[in-house]
Amino acid sequence: MSVLPRAIPEEFTEELRSALASAGVTFDGSTKPGSAITHTVTHQGLTWELRYTLQMGGEPVWKLTGPGPDYEWGPAASTAEAVAAITAPVRDPEPVDQFPDASRTHLGVDVPQVIRARWRSEMAEGWRLGVRCAVGELPDTRPRS
């Protein structure tokens, strides 16, 4: 039967403090309000939670949880792994497409923003017709005998 820890041993907190300090992250050692086994660390505008736990065999590890769903490191992150995740470069979010229903290219030609904004209009239809003329992709509408 496992026993959950009720406090973080001081030497483990000290190990975390020194690892974070050597990586340039300030850490005061305080715990999250309402929890005696969870630290919070803020770095590069992101707040991380480090929950102290014991692995099978009694090895102390951290359950690392950061902002968003991409930043959860199961129940077994070592101090070095936790510090590496906290100090990793922040990824820029993907730009949001302002016109998701409009194509970015038409027959290999980049579509200007003004056309993408009015993709279902007569102006856009005329632009697409002009591109079809330029690349030789007009439908064959001549009369057949």
C-alpha positions as CSV (number, residue, x, y, z in Angstrom):
1,M,0.0,0.0,0.0
2,S,1.4,3.4,-1.0
3,V,1.5,6.3,1.3
4,L,1.2,9.8,-0.2
5,P,3.7,12.3,1.1
6,R,2.4,15.1,3.4
7,A,5.4,17.4,3.1
8,I,8.4,18.0,0.8
9,P,11.7,17.1,2.5
10,E,13.9,20.2,2.8
11,E,16.8,18.7,0.9
12,F,14.6,18.0,-2.1
13,T,13.3,21.6,-2.1
14,E,16.9,22.8,-1.8
15,E,17.9,20.6,-4.8
16,L,15.1,22.2,-6.8
17,R,16.0,25.7,-5.7
18,S,19.7,25.3,-6.6
19,A,18.8,23.7,-10.0
20,L,16.4,26.5,-10.8
21,A,18.9,29.2,-9.6
22,S,21.7,27.8,-11.8
23,A,19.2,28.0,-14.8
24,G,18.4,31.6,-14.0
25,V,14.9,31.1,-12.6
26,T,13.9,32.7,-9.4
27,F,12.2,30.4,-6.9
28,D,11.3,31.3,-3.3
29,G,10.4,27.8,-2.2
30,S,6.8,28.6,-1.2
31,T,4.1,26.1,-1.8
32,K,0.8,26.5,-3.7
33,P,-2.0,27.7,-1.4
34,G,-3.9,24.8,0.0
35,S,-1.2,22.2,-0.8
36,A,1.8,21.3,1.2
37,I,3.4,19.3,-1.6
38,T,3.1,21.6,-4.7
39,H,5.4,24.4,-5.6
40,T,4.6,27.0,-8.2
41,V,7.3,28.5,-10.4
42,T,6.8,31.4,-12.9
43,H,9.3,31.8,-15.8
44,Q,9.0,33.6,-19.1
45,G,5.4,34.6,-18.2
46,L,4.3,30.9,-17.7
47,T,3.4,29.4,-14.4
48,W,4.3,25.8,-13.6
49,E,3.3,23.5,-10.8
50,L,5.7,21.0,-9.4
51,R,3.9,18.4,-7.2
52,Y,6.2,16.3,-5.0
53,T,5.5,12.6,-5.1
54,L,7.3,9.3,-4.5
55,Q,7.9,6.7,-7.1
56,M,7.9,2.9,-6.4
57,G,11.0,2.3,-4.3
58,G,10.7,5.7,-2.6
59,E,12.5,7.8,-5.2
60,P,11.3,11.4,-5.0
61,V,10.1,12.9,-8.3
62,W,7.9,15.8,-9.6
63,K,4.6,15.8,-11.4
64,L,5.1,18.8,-13.6
65,T,2.1,20.7,-14.9
66,G,2.4,23.8,-17.0
67,P,0.1,26.1,-19.0
68,G,-2.0,24.4,-21.6
69,P,-2.4,20.8,-22.5
70,D,1.0,20.5,-24.1
71,Y,2.8,21.0,-20.9
72,E,2.1,18.0,-18.7
73,W,4.9,15.7,-17.7
74,G,3.5,12.7,-15.9
75,P,4.2,11.7,-12.4
76,A,7.9,11.0,-12.8
77,A,10.0,14.1,-13.8
78,S,13.4,14.3,-12.2
79,T,14.5,17.7,-11.0
80,A,16.8,18.1,-14.0
81,E,13.9,17.2,-16.4
82,A,11.6,19.6,-14.6
83,V,14.1,22.5,-14.9
84,A,14.7,21.7,-18.6
85,A,11.0,21.8,-19.3
86,I,10.5,25.1,-17.4
87,T,13.5,26.8,-19.1
88,A,12.8,25.5,-22.6
89,P,12.1,28.3,-25.2
90,V,8.5,29.4,-25.4
91,R,6.9,28.4,-28.7
92,D,5.1,31.1,-30.6
93,P,1.5,30.1,-31.2
94,E,0.4,29.3,-34.8
95,P,-1.1,32.4,-36.5
96,V,-4.9,32.2,-36.9
97,D,-6.2,32.3,-40.4
98,Q,-8.5,35.2,-40.7
99,F,-10.3,33.7,-43.7
100,P,-10.5,30.0,-43.1
101,D,-13.0,29.3,-45.9
102,A,-10.9,31.0,-48.6
103,S,-8.1,29.3,-50.4
104,R,-4.5,30.5,-50.0
105,T,-3.6,29.6,-53.6
106,H,-5.6,29.2,-56.8
107,L,-4.1,27.2,-59.6
108,G,-0.7,27.8,-58.1
109,V,-1.1,31.5,-57.7
110,D,-1.1,33.2,-54.2
111,V,-4.5,34.7,-53.5
112,P,-4.2,38.4,-52.3
113,Q,-5.8,39.1,-48.9
114,V,-8.4,41.5,-50.4
115,I,-9.6,38.6,-52.5
116,R,-9.5,36.1,-49.7
117,A,-11.6,38.5,-47.6
118,R,-14.3,38.6,-50.3
119,W,-13.9,35.0,-51.5
120,R,-17.6,34.4,-52.3
121,S,-18.0,37.8,-54.1
122,E,-18.2,38.6,-57.8
123,M,-14.8,40.4,-57.5
124,A,-13.2,37.2,-56.3
125,E,-14.9,35.2,-59.0
126,G,-13.5,37.6,-61.6
127,W,-10.0,37.3,-60.1
128,R,-10.3,33.5,-60.3
129,L,-11.4,33.8,-63.9
130,G,-8.4,36.0,-64.7
131,V,-6.0,33.5,-63.1
132,R,-7.6,30.7,-65.1
133,C,-7.1,32.7,-68.3
134,A,-3.5,33.5,-67.4
135,V,-2.6,29.8,-66.7
136,G,-4.6,28.4,-69.6
137,E,-7.2,26.5,-67.5
138,L,-10.4,27.9,-69.1
139,P,-13.2,25.4,-69.6
140,D,-13.8,24.5,-73.2
141,T,-17.2,26.1,-73.9
142,R,-17.0,26.4,-77.7
143,P,-19.8,24.9,-79.7
144,R,-19.2,21.4,-81.1
145,S,-20.4,20.3,-84.5
